[in-house]
């Protein structure tokens, strides 16, 4: 057993917050199961023997589904957990919540396009926590943004079998096209091969039970990625980002000419897995290399972004979309909805910070 463990009260609180802020109204199955884990002292005690980062609900529930446990029946799921501690421990330590939700492209694309429009050239794109690389393939999907009145703004990609549907409100700067991406690469501790059947099954296990549209989209998206995979390098975003930023700049200069275009680092539900000091280091590394940072994270992940939300705006269970530390929008964690902030304005493209 590793010496680093997680306090019981931290685990209990995380399951209660997951139930109330994330699963409620999105997955009744996971809401019930998370509350059952919260109330089960044996489950909390078992989870408290695991290191930080290995106790989160999505990971535990994904492992249960990998073993064909009925997560719809909390009592049966907990009984299986108590009978299989060794198996569960091994799986939790070996696996990660590498959810690869292509629909997150839809909530990042408006800001990405806004940045591209202000630069004299294409983009070089890096994603940290890239998993199987689906969120690097912005130009592989169709997009349908639906206004509150029901009218739609569509970006066509005729050859794509995947349409990303996102409801919007507020002054979203809807793009007229997907920006030109001259070079792209991901960084992940354990890159996933979209061809691999076990990878495909594990990613499906991470999709919440009621989210059948997400499961279908993932299946189709992995098929697209298998035909034209994005480059995803094995590495740690806290240590290996700087050389990739240097490579991105070289590739961009070769494609567009020195000084043209922009290097941008994207992340969605990725920085949450780094500690606060590591997050600050990542942000500083990006700025030191003259690159931009576009992210969608929980509101508590980057306090300096949360503090800039307009008075009276509460993120709740939504992600905050930010560009170079400036909050632009609130988004559904799975990319299905985007609310643009009236005060949200992108920074000058020449001045990342």
C-alpha positions as CSV (number, residue, x, y, z in Angstrom):
1,X,0.0,0.0,0.0
2,X,1.3,3.4,-0.8
3,X,2.0,5.7,2.2
4,X,0.0,8.6,0.6
5,X,-3.7,8.2,1.5
6,X,-6.8,10.3,1.4
7,X,-8.6,11.6,4.5
8,X,-12.0,10.0,5.1
9,X,-13.8,13.4,5.3
10,X,-12.3,14.5,2.0
11,X,-13.6,11.4,0.3
12,X,-17.1,11.6,1.8
13,X,-17.4,15.2,0.8
14,X,-16.3,14.5,-2.7
15,X,-19.0,11.9,-3.2
16,X,-21.6,14.2,-1.7
17,X,-20.6,17.0,-4.0
18,X,-20.5,14.8,-7.0
19,X,-24.0,13.7,-6.3
20,X,-25.4,17.2,-5.7
21,X,-23.4,19.2,-8.2
22,X,-22.6,16.9,-11.1
23,X,-24.9,13.9,-11.2
24,X,-28.1,15.5,-10.0
25,X,-30.4,16.1,-13.0
26,X,-27.8,14.5,-15.3
27,X,-27.5,10.9,-14.0
28,X,-29.9,9.7,-11.3
29,X,-28.1,6.4,-11.3
30,X,-24.8,8.0,-10.3
31,X,-26.5,10.4,-7.9
32,X,-28.0,7.4,-6.0
33,X,-24.7,5.4,-6.1
34,X,-22.6,8.4,-5.0
35,X,-24.9,9.1,-2.0
36,X,-24.8,5.4,-1.1
37,X,-21.0,5.4,-1.1
38,X,-21.1,8.6,1.0
39,X,-23.3,6.9,3.6
40,X,-21.3,3.6,3.6
41,X,-18.5,3.7,6.2
42,X,-16.9,0.5,4.9
43,X,-16.7,2.0,1.4
44,X,-15.2,5.3,2.7
45,X,-12.7,3.4,4.8
46,X,-11.6,1.3,1.9
47,X,-11.2,4.4,-0.4
48,X,-9.3,6.2,2.3
49,X,-6.4,3.7,1.9
50,X,-5.9,4.9,-1.7
51,X,-3.8,7.8,-2.8
52,X,-5.2,11.1,-3.9
53,X,-6.5,11.0,-7.4
54,X,-7.6,7.4,-7.2
55,X,-10.8,7.8,-5.1
56,X,-13.0,9.9,-7.4
57,X,-16.5,8.7,-8.2
58,X,-16.0,8.5,-12.0
59,X,-13.1,6.2,-11.6
60,X,-14.7,3.9,-9.1
61,X,-17.9,3.7,-11.0
62,X,-16.0,3.1,-14.3
63,X,-14.2,0.1,-12.7
64,X,-17.5,-1.3,-11.5
65,X,-18.9,-1.1,-15.0
66,X,-15.7,-2.6,-16.4
67,X,-16.6,-5.7,-14.3
68,X,-20.2,-5.6,-15.4
69,X,-21.5,-4.6,-12.0
70,X,-25.1,-3.3,-11.9
71,X,-24.5,0.4,-10.9
72,X,-28.3,0.9,-11.1
73,X,-28.5,-1.1,-7.8
74,X,-26.4,0.7,-5.2
75,X,-26.8,-2.1,-2.6
76,X,-25.6,-4.7,-5.1
77,X,-22.7,-2.5,-6.3
78,X,-21.5,-1.9,-2.7
79,X,-21.8,-5.6,-1.9
80,X,-19.6,-6.4,-4.9
81,X,-17.1,-3.7,-3.8
82,X,-16.8,-5.1,-0.3
83,X,-16.2,-8.6,-1.7
84,X,-13.6,-7.5,-4.2
85,X,-11.3,-5.0,-2.5
86,X,-8.1,-6.4,-3.9
87,X,-9.5,-6.4,-7.5
88,X,-10.9,-2.9,-7.1
89,X,-7.6,-1.6,-5.6
90,X,-5.6,-2.9,-8.5
91,X,-7.9,-1.5,-11.1
92,X,-8.1,1.9,-9.4
93,X,-4.3,2.2,-9.2
94,X,-3.8,1.0,-12.8
95,X,-6.5,3.1,-14.5
96,X,-7.4,6.8,-14.9
97,X,-10.5,8.8,-15.7
98,X,-9.4,9.6,-19.3
99,X,-12.8,10.7,-20.4
100,X,-12.5,11.8,-24.0
101,X,-15.6,13.9,-24.8
102,X,-15.4,15.3,-28.3
103,X,-18.3,17.6,-27.5
104,X,-16.0,19.7,-25.4
105,X,-14.6,21.0,-28.7
106,X,-18.0,22.8,-29.1
107,X,-17.6,24.9,-26.0
108,X,-13.9,25.8,-26.7
109,X,-14.3,26.4,-30.5
110,X,-15.8,30.0,-30.2
111,X,-12.9,31.2,-28.2
112,X,-10.4,29.3,-30.4
113,X,-11.9,30.9,-33.5
114,X,-11.9,34.3,-31.9
115,X,-8.2,34.0,-31.1
116,X,-7.4,32.7,-34.6
117,X,-9.2,35.7,-36.2
118,X,-6.9,38.0,-34.3
119,X,-3.7,36.3,-35.5
120,X,-1.9,36.6,-38.8
121,X,-1.7,32.9,-39.6
122,X,-2.8,29.4,-38.5
123,X,-2.7,27.8,-35.0
124,X,-0.3,25.3,-33.5
125,X,-2.4,23.4,-30.9
126,X,-1.4,21.4,-27.9
127,X,-3.8,19.6,-25.6
128,X,-2.7,18.5,-22.1
129,X,-4.6,15.4,-20.8
130,X,-5.3,14.4,-24.4
131,X,-6.4,10.8,-23.8
132,X,-7.1,9.3,-27.3
133,X,-6.9,12.8,-28.9
134,X,-10.5,13.4,-29.8
135,X,-10.4,17.0,-28.5
136,X,-7.5,17.8,-30.9
137,X,-9.6,17.0,-34.0
138,X,-11.7,20.2,-34.1
139,X,-11.9,20.0,-37.9
140,X,-13.2,16.4,-37.9
141,X,-16.7,17.3,-36.5
142,X,-19.8,19.1,-37.5
143,X,-21.1,21.7,-35.1
144,X,-24.7,22.7,-34.4
145,X,-25.2,25.6,-32.0
146,X,-28.8,26.1,-31.0
147,X,-30.2,29.5,-29.7
148,X,-32.8,29.6,-27.0
149,X,-35.4,30.4,-29.7
150,X,-34.6,27.2,-31.5
151,X,-32.7,28.6,-34.4
152,X,-29.4,26.9,-35.2
153,X,-26.0,27.9,-36.4
154,X,-24.3,25.1,-38.2
155,X,-20.7,24.5,-39.2
156,X,-20.7,21.7,-41.8
157,X,-18.1,19.0,-42.1
158,X,-19.8,16.9,-44.8
159,X,-17.6,13.9,-44.5
160,X,-17.9,13.6,-40.7
161,X,-20.4,11.1,-39.1
162,X,-20.2,13.1,-35.8
163,X,-22.3,16.2,-35.1
164,X,-21.6,18.1,-31.9
165,X,-24.8,19.7,-30.6
166,X,-24.5,22.6,-28.1
167,X,-27.3,24.8,-26.8
168,X,-26.1,28.4,-26.3
169,X,-27.2,31.6,-24.6
170,X,-25.6,35.0,-24.2
171,X,-23.4,36.8,-26.8
172,X,-21.5,33.7,-28.0
173,X,-19.1,34.8,-30.8
174,X,-20.2,32.0,-33.1
175,X,-17.5,31.0,-35.5
176,X,-18.0,30.9,-39.3
177,X,-15.4,28.2,-39.8
178,X,-13.0,26.0,-37.8
179,X,-9.6,27.7,-37.7
180,X,-6.7,26.5,-39.7
181,X,-4.6,24.2,-37.5
182,X,-1.1,23.9,-38.9
183,X,0.1,21.4,-36.3
184,X,-1.3,19.7,-33.3
185,X,-0.2,17.3,-30.6
186,X,-1.4,16.0,-27.2
187,X,0.4,15.2,-24.0
188,X,-0.9,12.5,-21.7
189,X,0.5,10.3,-18.9
190,X,-0.9,7.3,-20.7
191,X,-1.9,8.0,-24.3
192,X,-4.8,5.9,-25.5
193,X,-4.9,4.2,-28.9
194,X,-8.4,4.7,-30.5
195,X,-7.9,1.4,-32.4
196,X,-7.6,-0.7,-29.2
197,X,-10.8,-2.5,-28.3
198,X,-10.0,-2.5,-24.5
199,X,-9.4,1.3,-24.8
200,X,-12.7,1.7,-26.5
201,X,-14.5,-0.4,-23.8
202,X,-12.8,1.5,-20.9
203,X,-13.8,4.9,-22.4
204,X,-17.4,3.6,-22.8
205,X,-17.3,2.6,-19.1
206,X,-16.6,6.2,-18.2
207,X,-19.7,7.5,-20.0
208,X,-22.5,7.9,-17.5
209,X,-25.3,5.3,-17.8
210,X,-28.1,7.6,-19.0
211,X,-25.9,9.4,-21.5
212,X,-26.6,7.2,-24.5
213,X,-26.0,10.0,-27.0
214,X,-22.6,10.5,-25.5
215,X,-21.9,6.8,-25.8
216,X,-22.9,6.8,-29.5
217,X,-20.8,10.0,-30.1
218,X,-17.8,8.4,-28.5
219,X,-18.1,5.3,-30.5
220,X,-18.3,7.3,-33.8
221,X,-15.6,9.7,-32.7
222,X,-13.2,6.9,-31.9
223,X,-13.8,5.4,-35.3
224,X,-12.9,8.8,-36.9
225,X,-9.8,9.1,-34.7
226,X,-8.7,5.5,-35.6
227,X,-8.7,6.5,-39.3
228,X,-6.8,9.8,-38.7
229,X,-5.4,9.8,-35.2
230,X,-3.9,12.9,-33.6
231,X,-0.4,12.7,-32.3
232,X,-0.4,12.2,-28.5
233,X,2.9,12.1,-26.7
234,X,3.5,10.3,-23.5
235,X,4.5,12.8,-20.8
236,X,3.6,14.7,-17.7
237,X,2.1,18.2,-18.2
238,X,3.9,19.4,-15.1
239,X,7.3,18.5,-16.5
240,X,7.1,17.8,-20.2
241,X,5.1,20.8,-21.6
242,X,8.0,23.2,-22.2
243,X,9.8,21.1,-24.9
244,X,6.5,20.5,-26.6
245,X,5.8,24.2,-26.7
246,X,9.2,24.8,-28.3
247,X,8.4,22.2,-30.9
248,X,5.0,23.8,-31.6
249,X,6.6,27.1,-32.2
250,X,9.2,25.6,-34.6
251,X,6.4,23.8,-36.5
252,X,4.3,26.9,-36.7
253,X,7.2,29.0,-37.9
254,X,8.0,26.4,-40.6
255,X,4.3,26.3,-41.7
256,X,3.4,29.9,-41.5
257,X,6.5,32.0,-41.3
258,X,8.3,33.4,-38.2
259,X,6.0,35.5,-36.0
260,X,2.8,34.4,-37.7
261,X,-0.1,32.5,-36.1
262,X,-0.4,31.5,-32.5
263,X,0.5,28.6,-30.2
264,X,-2.3,27.6,-27.9
265,X,-2.6,25.1,-25.1
266,X,-6.0,23.7,-24.5
267,X,-7.3,21.6,-21.5
268,X,-10.7,20.4,-20.3
269,X,-11.1,18.7,-16.9
270,X,-7.3,18.1,-16.9
271,X,-5.7,20.6,-14.5
272,X,-7.9,19.3,-11.7
273,X,-5.5,16.3,-11.5
274,X,-2.6,18.6,-10.7
275,X,-2.1,20.2,-7.3
276,X,-2.3,24.0,-7.0
277,X,1.5,24.6,-7.2
278,X,1.6,22.4,-10.3
279,X,-1.2,24.3,-11.9
280,X,0.5,27.6,-11.3
281,X,3.7,26.1,-12.9
282,X,1.8,25.0,-16.0
283,X,0.2,28.4,-16.4
284,X,3.6,30.1,-16.0
285,X,5.3,27.7,-18.5
286,X,2.7,28.5,-21.1
287,X,3.0,32.3,-20.6
288,X,6.8,32.1,-20.6
289,X,6.7,30.5,-24.0
290,X,4.5,33.2,-25.4
291,X,1.6,30.8,-25.9
292,X,-2.1,31.2,-25.1
293,X,-4.1,28.9,-22.7
294,X,-7.7,28.0,-23.4
295,X,-9.4,25.8,-20.8
296,X,-12.6,24.5,-19.4
297,X,-12.3,23.5,-15.8
298,X,-14.3,23.3,-12.6
299,X,-14.7,26.7,-11.0
300,X,-12.4,25.9,-8.0
301,X,-9.5,24.6,-10.1
302,X,-8.1,28.0,-11.0
303,X,-9.1,30.4,-8.2
304,X,-7.7,33.4,-10.1
305,X,-10.3,32.8,-12.9
306,X,-13.1,32.1,-10.5
307,X,-12.5,35.4,-8.7
308,X,-13.1,37.3,-12.0
309,X,-16.6,35.9,-12.6
310,X,-19.1,38.7,-12.6
311,X,-20.9,39.5,-9.4
312,X,-23.8,37.1,-8.8
313,X,-22.6,34.5,-11.3
314,X,-22.3,31.1,-9.8
315,X,-20.7,28.2,-11.7
316,X,-22.3,25.5,-9.7
317,X,-21.5,22.2,-11.4
318,X,-20.6,23.9,-14.7
319,X,-17.1,24.4,-16.1
320,X,-15.6,27.9,-16.5
321,X,-14.2,28.5,-20.0
322,X,-11.2,30.9,-19.8
323,X,-8.7,32.3,-22.2
324,X,-5.4,33.4,-20.8
325,X,-6.9,33.6,-17.3
326,X,-10.0,35.6,-18.3
327,X,-13.4,33.9,-17.8
328,X,-15.4,33.9,-21.0
329,X,-18.3,31.5,-20.4
330,X,-19.9,28.7,-18.3
331,X,-20.2,25.3,-19.9
332,X,-21.8,22.0,-19.3
333,X,-18.9,19.6,-18.3
334,X,-19.8,17.4,-21.3
335,X,-20.0,20.1,-23.9
336,X,-23.7,20.2,-24.3
337,X,-24.4,23.8,-23.3
338,X,-22.5,27.1,-23.4
339,X,-23.5,30.4,-21.6
340,X,-21.3,33.3,-22.7
341,X,-20.7,35.9,-20.0
342,X,-21.7,39.4,-21.0
343,X,-18.3,40.7,-19.7
344,X,-16.3,37.9,-21.4
345,X,-13.8,39.3,-23.9
346,X,-10.8,37.6,-25.3
347,X,-7.4,39.1,-24.6
348,X,-5.3,40.7,-27.3
349,X,-3.8,37.9,-29.3
350,X,-0.3,39.4,-28.9
351,X,-0.5,39.5,-25.1
352,X,-0.9,36.1,-23.4
353,X,-0.4,36.2,-19.7
